[in-house]
Amino acid sequence: MAISNFAMITQAILFDYGGVLEGPLDEAAFASDLAYLARKHGFETGKALWNHLYASESWEKAKRGLLSRDEFWRERLGALGLYTADEQAAFKQMLYRNRGIRPDMEALARELHRSFRLAVLSNTSRRDLAIYLSQRRGLAGLFELVVSSAAVGLAKPDPAIFQLTLEQLGVAPQQVIFVDDLPRNTQAAEALGIPSIVFVSAAELRAELTKRHIL
């Protein structure tokens, strides 16, 4: 398919949440906090601590709704010796205090919203992700559909969650552009015929969408 044809057939833009719409607002500050927490809890690197949380069997269950969000945090932080609610809250506050909705991505999404239907497909432990984005992240009315992996019991890169999302949007694979920061997810989408973009930054995403005549 020629790039110039994308704009003619694209009806919807499908975004990942964590790592795309949401991410470090200050990369250096986030890395510093993560490194501090890693050292404090016996990990050599921030990445090792992040993997303790999100490359774990507990996360595999939580993102499919087999563990609640609270159960996930109790298990993962309990393994670090953090047992009280106050200890766990302090850990999470430091871990996420320099993360949030990326302003440049929100601006891009609002620009796209003028011409395209927008949706979110996220591997998340939040069953109520749609409410969370609307009420706590200031994104009310921006996304027509929000698919939470925990709510539907499926997670990327399982083809079934992409097919479910397409069905709920009522579109064919070629009518969607999918944006995710993990190549394994974009590859799974591409295998189903969904044009996809690996997210690196808002600026690079904007450039790629311009190249495809979406912007």
C-alpha positions in Angstrom: 0.0 0.0 0.0 1.5 3.3 -1.0 2.0 5.8 1.8 -0.1 8.4 0.1 -3.1 6.1 0.4 -3.0 6.0 4.2 -5.0 9.2 4.7 -7.7 8.1 2.3 -8.5 4.9 4.2 -7.5 5.7 7.8 -10.5 6.2 10.1 -9.0 5.7 13.6 -5.7 6.1 15.5 -5.2 3.5 18.2 -2.7 4.4 20.9 -0.9 2.5 23.6 -1.1 4.2 27.0 2.0 3.6 29.1 5.1 4.5 27.2 3.2 6.4 24.5 0.6 8.8 25.9 2.1 8.5 29.4 5.7 8.5 30.3 8.5 10.4 32.0 7.9 14.1 32.0 11.5 14.7 33.1 13.7 11.8 31.8 16.6 12.6 34.1 14.5 13.0 37.2 12.6 9.8 36.6 15.9 7.9 35.9 17.3 9.3 39.1 14.3 8.3 41.2 14.3 4.8 39.7 18.0 4.4 40.4 17.6 5.5 44.0 14.8 3.1 44.6 16.8 0.3 42.9 19.9 0.9 45.2 17.7 1.1 48.2 16.1 -2.2 47.6 19.2 -4.2 46.4 19.0 -3.9 42.6 22.0 -3.1 40.5 20.1 -0.9 38.1 16.8 0.9 37.7 15.9 -1.4 34.8 16.3 -4.4 37.2 13.8 -2.9 39.6 11.4 -2.0 36.8 11.7 -5.6 35.6 10.9 -6.8 39.1 7.6 -5.0 38.8 6.7 -5.4 35.1 8.6 -8.4 33.8 7.1 -10.6 36.5 4.5 -13.4 36.7 2.4 -11.1 38.9 2.3 -8.5 36.1 1.3 -11.2 33.5 -1.6 -12.0 35.8 -2.5 -8.5 36.7 -2.7 -7.2 33.2 -5.1 -10.0 32.3 -7.3 -9.3 35.3 -6.2 -12.4 37.2 -4.8 -10.3 40.0 -6.3 -7.1 41.2 -4.2 -3.9 41.0 -3.9 -3.9 44.8 -2.9 -7.6 44.9 -0.2 -6.9 42.3 1.3 -4.1 44.3 1.1 -6.0 47.6 2.9 -9.0 46.1 5.6 -7.1 44.3 6.3 -4.6 47.0 6.0 -7.2 49.8 8.8 -9.1 48.0 10.9 -5.9 48.7 10.0 -5.9 52.4 7.4 -3.2 52.0 4.4 -4.4 53.9 2.5 -1.4 55.2 0.2 0.8 53.2 2.3 3.9 54.0 5.5 2.2 52.8 3.9 1.1 49.6 2.4 4.4 48.9 5.7 6.2 49.4 7.4 3.8 47.0 4.8 4.3 44.3 4.7 8.1 44.8 8.5 8.3 44.2 8.4 5.9 41.3 5.7 7.8 39.4 6.1 11.4 40.6 8.0 12.3 37.4 5.6 10.5 35.0 2.3 11.6 33.6 0.5 12.4 30.3 3.1 13.8 27.9 2.0 17.3 26.9 3.3 16.9 23.4 1.4 13.7 23.0 -1.8 15.2 24.4 -1.5 18.1 21.9 -0.9 15.7 19.0 -3.9 13.6 20.0 -6.1 16.6 20.2 -5.0 17.7 16.8 -5.7 14.2 15.4 -9.1 14.2 17.1 -10.3 16.9 14.7 -10.2 14.4 11.8 -10.0 10.9 13.2 -11.6 8.6 15.7 -9.2 8.0 18.6 -8.9 4.9 20.8 -6.6 3.4 23.5 -5.5 -0.2 23.8 -3.4 -0.7 26.9 -1.9 -3.6 28.9 -2.9 -2.4 32.3 -4.0 -3.5 35.7 -6.6 -0.7 35.7 -10.0 -2.2 34.8 -11.5 1.3 34.9 -8.9 2.8 32.6 -11.5 4.8 30.6 -12.8 6.5 33.8 -9.2 7.1 35.0 -8.2 8.8 31.7 -11.3 10.9 31.7 -11.6 11.9 35.4 -8.0 11.8 36.6 -5.9 12.5 33.5 -8.0 15.3 32.0 -8.7 13.5 28.7 -12.5 13.4 28.8 -14.1 13.1 25.4 -10.9 12.5 23.6 -11.1 8.7 23.1 -14.1 7.0 21.6 -12.9 3.6 22.9 -10.6 2.6 25.7 -9.7 -1.1 25.9 -8.1 -2.3 29.2 -6.4 -5.7 29.1 -7.4 -6.4 32.7 -11.1 -5.7 31.9 -11.2 -8.0 28.8 -8.8 -10.7 30.1 -6.5 -10.4 27.1 -3.2 -8.7 26.6 -1.0 -7.5 23.8 0.5 -9.1 21.7 -2.3 -11.7 21.7 -4.0 -11.2 18.3 -7.4 -11.7 20.1 -7.2 -8.3 21.8 -6.5 -6.5 18.6 -9.4 -8.3 16.9 -11.7 -7.4 19.8 -10.6 -3.8 19.5 -11.3 -3.7 15.8 -14.8 -5.2 16.4 -15.6 -2.7 19.0 -14.5 0.2 16.8 -16.3 -1.4 13.8 -13.4 -1.0 11.4 -11.3 -3.1 9.2 -7.6 -3.6 10.1 -6.4 -1.3 7.3 -8.6 1.5 8.5 -6.5 1.9 11.8 -3.1 3.1 12.6 -1.7 1.6 15.8 1.0 3.3 17.9 2.9 1.4 20.6 6.4 1.7 22.1 7.0 -2.1 22.0 8.0 -3.7 18.7 6.5 -7.0 19.7 3.1 -5.3 19.9 3.4 -3.5 16.6 4.6 -6.6 14.9 1.5 -8.5 16.2 -0.7 -5.8 14.9 1.0 -5.7 11.5 0.5 -9.4 11.2 -3.2 -8.8 11.3 -3.0 -6.1 8.6 -3.0 -3.1 11.0 -0.6 -0.4 9.9 1.6 0.3 12.9 4.2 2.7 14.2 6.8 2.1 16.9 6.7 5.1 19.2 10.0 6.8 20.1 8.9 10.4 20.7 6.0 12.7 19.9 8.2 14.5 17.4 9.1 11.4 15.5 5.5 10.2 15.6 4.4 13.5 14.2 7.0 13.2 11.4 5.8 9.7 10.6 2.2 10.7 10.5 3.1 13.6 8.2 5.0 11.3 6.0 1.9 9.1 5.7 -0.3 12.2 4.9 -2.2 11.8 8.2 -1.2 15.2 9.3 
